[in-house]
């Protein structure tokens, strides 16, 4: 588990937009909350936030979260919304569920392999 102040290997990239310090801090807090318990299994997290269609308006904010796990494929999730915060919350929550599923799948496969070897 991460201690307060400890940082995961995190990269936040703004695509066609500038990432404010407040948005960066918001993303870090949400990622720690959703993924902190998996910190030892996470190699790197990349967050890409962008404005899809510029000043035209609409549901055009996008957030993609890519999580590289140790010994497994990446987990990728995407969220869209009226603002970066809502898009990020959706993508981060979905990524947390994806990481949990991937790690659970690996754990079950290891158990099966151990049972087959024992027989």
Backbone as JSON, one array per atom type, in Angstrom:
{
  "sequence": "XXXXXXXXXXXXXXXXXXXXXXXXXXXXXXXXXXXXXXXXXXXXXXXXXXXXXXXXXXXXXXXXXXXXXXXXXXXXXXXXXXXXXXXXXXXXXXXXXXXXXXXXXXXXXXXXXXXXXXX",
  "N": [[0.84, -1.18, 0.0], [0.46, 2.24, -0.71], [2.15, 4.85, 0.97], [1.27, 7.99, 2.46], [2.08, 10.69, 0.4], [3.83, 9.21, -1.17], [4.63, 8.37, -4.52], [3.3, 6.92, -7.46], [4.73, 5.62, -10.51], [3.96, 7.85, -12.66], [2.63, 9.46, -15.48], [1.33, 12.32, -16.9], [-0.29, 13.54, -19.66], [-1.15, 16.18, -21.73], [-3.31, 16.53, -24.4], [-3.76, 18.58, -27.0], [-4.43, 20.45, -25.13], [-3.79, 22.2, -22.06], [-2.55, 20.92, -19.06], [-3.6, 21.72, -16.0], [-2.23, 22.54, -12.76], [-4.02, 21.99, -10.72], [-5.75, 20.12, -11.95], [-3.91, 18.07, -12.42], [-3.21, 17.39, -9.75], [-5.72, 16.51, -8.89], [-6.06, 14.24, -10.54], [-3.94, 12.64, -9.6], [-4.75, 12.18, -6.91], [-7.18, 10.75, -7.33], [-6.21, 8.52, -8.74], [-4.5, 7.35, -6.82], [-6.4, 6.66, -4.91], [-8.04, 4.82, -6.31], [-6.21, 2.92, -7.26], [-4.2, 2.44, -5.43], [-3.96, 0.17, -3.77], [-3.0, -1.7, -5.51], [-0.45, -0.97, -6.07], [2.1, -2.24, -5.91], [2.02, -3.96, -8.04], [1.91, -2.42, -10.26], [3.58, -1.07, -12.96], [3.76, 1.28, -14.54], [1.84, 4.25, -15.07], [-0.02, 5.96, -17.43], [-1.64, 8.88, -18.25], [-3.73, 10.4, -20.5], [-5.12, 13.36, -21.39], [-7.48, 15.21, -23.19], [-8.94, 17.66, -25.42], [-11.37, 16.93, -27.55], [-12.81, 18.09, -29.8], [-12.11, 20.78, -29.77], [-12.99, 24.26, -29.45], [-15.7, 24.0, -30.07], [-17.56, 22.9, -28.36], [-19.85, 20.75, -26.48], [-19.94, 17.22, -25.56], [-16.93, 16.71, -25.16], [-14.52, 16.32, -23.87], [-11.86, 14.19, -23.16], [-10.41, 11.39, -21.53], [-7.83, 9.17, -21.22], [-6.62, 6.3, -19.71], [-3.81, 4.42, -19.2], [-2.49, 1.54, -17.91], [0.37, -0.07, -17.09], [1.05, -3.23, -16.16], [3.03, -5.31, -14.0], [4.46, -8.03, -15.5], [2.17, -8.57, -16.97], [-0.23, -7.76, -19.57], [-1.1, -4.42, -20.69], [-3.62, -2.38, -19.11], [-6.25, -0.61, -20.42], [-8.3, 2.2, -20.38], [-11.03, 4.42, -21.09], [-12.6, 7.58, -20.85], [-15.25, 9.89, -21.4], [-16.54, 13.21, -21.23], [-18.27, 16.23, -20.11], [-16.44, 17.78, -18.81], [-12.96, 17.64, -17.78], [-12.62, 16.44, -15.29], [-14.92, 14.77, -14.83], [-14.66, 13.01, -16.98], [-12.2, 11.87, -16.34], [-12.71, 10.63, -13.85], [-14.53, 8.61, -14.58], [-12.89, 7.08, -16.36], [-10.77, 6.33, -14.65], [-12.02, 4.87, -12.57], [-13.0, 2.75, -14.08], [-10.58, 1.7, -15.02], [-9.48, 0.82, -12.6], [-11.21, -1.33, -11.99], [-10.56, -2.95, -14.16], [-7.84, -3.54, -13.69], [-8.05, -4.97, -11.28], [-9.5, -7.2, -12.21], [-7.65, -8.29, -14.09], [-5.48, -8.98, -12.41], [-6.74, -10.79, -10.72], [-7.4, -12.79, -12.54], [-4.81, -13.64, -13.24], [-4.01, -14.68, -10.76], [-5.85, -16.8, -10.43], [-5.12, -18.43, -12.61], [-2.54, -19.17, -11.87], [-3.1, -20.71, -9.62], [-4.51, -22.83, -10.81], [-2.48, -23.93, -12.37], [-0.73, -24.79, -10.37], [-2.31, -26.76, -9.14], [-2.59, -28.6, -11.21], [0.08, -29.43, -11.5], [0.43, -30.67, -9.05], [-1.12, -32.9, -9.21]],
  "CA": [[0.0, 0.0, 0.0], [1.23, 3.48, -0.76], [2.06, 5.75, 2.1], [0.96, 9.36, 2.07], [3.21, 11.38, -0.2], [4.52, 8.33, -2.09], [4.08, 8.57, -5.86], [3.46, 5.87, -8.45], [5.34, 6.09, -11.75], [2.8, 8.43, -13.31], [2.86, 10.47, -16.5], [0.09, 12.96, -17.34], [-0.04, 14.2, -20.93], [-2.26, 16.96, -22.28], [-3.39, 16.49, -25.86], [-4.48, 19.78, -27.44], [-4.85, 21.2, -23.96], [-2.8, 22.36, -20.99], [-2.95, 20.28, -17.82], [-3.35, 22.63, -14.87], [-1.73, 21.9, -11.55], [-5.19, 21.5, -10.0], [-6.19, 18.89, -12.62], [-2.87, 17.07, -12.15], [-3.39, 16.94, -8.36], [-6.98, 15.76, -8.87], [-5.78, 12.93, -11.14], [-3.08, 11.88, -8.68], [-5.58, 11.74, -5.78], [-8.11, 9.71, -7.8], [-5.44, 7.31, -9.07], [-4.07, 6.72, -5.57], [-7.57, 6.07, -4.26], [-8.54, 3.68, -7.08], [-5.19, 1.93, -7.6], [-3.17, 2.36, -4.4], [-3.79, -1.2, -3.24], [-2.31, -2.49, -6.52], [0.79, -0.24, -6.39], [3.25, -3.13, -6.09], [1.84, -4.67, -9.31], [1.86, -1.44, -11.35], [4.87, -0.62, -13.44], [3.66, 2.66, -15.0], [0.51, 4.75, -15.4], [-0.01, 7.1, -18.34], [-2.96, 9.5, -18.4], [-3.79, 11.37, -21.6], [-6.36, 14.15, -21.35], [-7.54, 16.09, -24.34], [-10.18, 18.26, -25.88], [-11.52, 16.25, -28.84], [-13.19, 18.95, -30.92], [-11.75, 22.17, -29.53], [-13.93, 25.21, -28.86], [-17.07, 23.82, -30.56], [-18.44, 22.53, -27.25], [-20.39, 19.4, -26.44], [-19.23, 16.22, -24.75], [-15.71, 16.63, -25.96], [-13.31, 16.11, -23.06], [-11.54, 12.77, -23.15], [-9.33, 10.98, -20.65], [-7.42, 7.78, -21.4], [-5.72, 5.82, -18.66], [-3.13, 3.18, -19.55], [-1.76, 1.03, -16.76], [1.24, -1.19, -17.42], [1.2, -4.1, -14.99], [4.23, -6.14, -14.0], [4.23, -9.39, -15.95], [0.89, -8.7, -17.66], [-0.51, -6.74, -20.57], [-1.62, -3.14, -20.19], [-5.05, -2.15, -18.97], [-6.54, 0.67, -21.03], [-9.7, 2.61, -20.25], [-11.28, 5.74, -21.64], [-13.82, 8.24, -20.41], [-15.57, 11.17, -22.04], [-17.5, 13.98, -20.46], [-18.33, 17.67, -20.34], [-15.22, 18.36, -18.25], [-11.9, 16.66, -17.6], [-12.79, 15.71, -14.04], [-15.89, 13.68, -14.98], [-14.07, 12.03, -17.89], [-11.13, 11.18, -15.61], [-13.32, 9.76, -12.83], [-15.06, 7.44, -15.26], [-11.78, 6.28, -16.87], [-9.98, 5.79, -13.54], [-12.8, 3.82, -11.93], [-13.02, 1.62, -15.0], [-9.24, 1.14, -15.01], [-9.34, 0.09, -11.34], [-11.9, -2.62, -12.14], [-9.79, -3.74, -15.12], [-6.63, -4.03, -13.01], [-8.49, -6.01, -10.34], [-9.85, -8.37, -13.01], [-6.42, -8.86, -14.65], [-4.71, -9.6, -11.34], [-7.51, -11.95, -10.27], [-7.23, -13.81, -13.59], [-3.47, -14.2, -13.09], [-4.0, -15.48, -9.54], [-6.59, -18.05, -10.69], [-4.33, -19.26, -13.51], [-1.43, -19.73, -11.09], [-3.66, -21.79, -8.79], [-4.79, -23.97, -11.68], [-1.18, -24.54, -12.75], [-0.22, -25.5, -9.19], [-3.14, -27.94, -8.94], [-2.24, -29.55, -12.27], [1.4, -29.97, -11.15], [0.32, -31.51, -7.85], [-1.83, -34.14, -9.55]],
  "C": [[0.89, 1.24, 0.0], [1.04, 4.29, 0.51], [1.75, 7.15, 1.58], [2.21, 10.05, 1.54], [4.0, 10.54, -1.19], [3.84, 8.4, -3.45], [4.34, 7.35, -6.73], [4.17, 6.46, -9.66], [4.21, 6.56, -12.66], [3.23, 9.51, -14.3], [1.51, 11.01, -16.95], [0.42, 13.8, -18.57], [-1.3, 14.94, -21.37], [-2.21, 16.94, -23.79], [-4.3, 17.62, -26.31], [-5.03, 20.6, -26.28], [-3.71, 21.27, -22.96], [-3.36, 21.73, -19.72], [-2.59, 21.22, -16.67], [-2.83, 21.83, -13.68], [-2.88, 21.3, -10.74], [-5.7, 20.19, -10.61], [-5.19, 17.77, -12.37], [-3.03, 16.51, -10.73], [-4.66, 16.11, -8.21], [-6.76, 14.34, -9.42], [-4.95, 12.06, -10.21], [-3.89, 11.34, -7.5], [-6.51, 10.6, -6.19], [-7.38, 8.41, -8.12], [-4.96, 6.59, -7.81], [-5.24, 6.02, -4.88], [-8.0, 4.79, -4.98], [-7.5, 2.57, -7.23], [-4.12, 1.73, -6.54], [-2.91, 0.96, -3.89], [-3.06, -2.1, -4.23], [-0.92, -1.92, -6.84], [1.98, -1.16, -6.64], [3.19, -3.88, -7.42], [1.89, -3.73, -10.51], [3.25, -0.96, -11.69], [4.82, 0.87, -13.81], [2.2, 2.99, -15.29], [0.69, 5.97, -16.31], [-1.44, 7.6, -18.49], [-2.85, 10.53, -19.52], [-5.14, 12.06, -21.54], [-6.36, 15.11, -22.52], [-8.93, 16.59, -24.64], [-10.36, 17.78, -27.32], [-11.82, 17.22, -29.98], [-13.03, 20.44, -30.63], [-12.88, 23.03, -28.98], [-15.39, 25.03, -29.3], [-18.06, 23.4, -29.48], [-18.92, 21.09, -27.34], [-19.59, 18.5, -25.53], [-17.94, 15.93, -25.49], [-14.43, 16.5, -25.15], [-13.09, 14.6, -22.94], [-10.37, 12.51, -22.22], [-9.06, 9.5, -20.89], [-6.41, 7.42, -20.33], [-5.14, 4.49, -19.12], [-2.28, 2.76, -18.37], [-0.96, -0.18, -17.19], [1.49, -1.98, -16.15], [2.47, -4.93, -15.13], [3.85, -7.56, -14.41], [2.91, -9.62, -16.67], [0.78, -7.63, -18.73], [-1.01, -5.47, -19.89], [-3.13, -3.19, -20.04], [-5.31, -0.75, -19.47], [-8.01, 0.98, -20.84], [-9.82, 4.06, -20.71], [-12.59, 6.28, -21.09], [-14.0, 9.55, -21.15], [-16.61, 11.89, -21.21], [-17.46, 15.45, -20.83], [-17.1, 18.39, -19.79], [-14.21, 17.25, -17.99], [-12.1, 15.83, -16.34], [-13.77, 14.54, -14.19], [-15.36, 12.6, -15.92], [-13.01, 11.21, -17.16], [-11.7, 10.22, -14.57], [-13.82, 8.48, -13.47], [-13.92, 6.51, -15.71], [-10.98, 5.62, -15.74], [-10.72, 4.68, -12.82], [-12.84, 2.56, -12.79], [-11.66, 0.92, -15.04], [-9.0, 0.33, -13.73], [-10.01, -1.27, -11.41], [-11.13, -3.53, -13.1], [-8.52, -4.32, -14.51], [-6.99, -5.16, -12.04], [-8.81, -7.3, -11.09], [-8.6, -9.06, -13.55], [-5.6, -9.58, -13.58], [-5.42, -10.84, -10.8], [-7.36, -13.1, -11.26], [-5.85, -14.47, -13.47], [-3.39, -15.11, -11.86], [-4.7, -16.82, -9.75], [-5.79, -18.98, -11.6], [-3.14, -19.89, -12.8], [-1.92, -20.87, -10.21], [-3.93, -23.03, -9.61], [-3.53, -24.69, -12.05], [-0.61, -25.32, -11.57], [-1.01, -26.78, -8.92], [-2.79, -29.01, -9.97], [-0.89, -30.19, -11.97], [1.31, -30.95, -9.99], [-0.33, -32.85, -8.17], [-0.97, -35.05, -10.32]]
}
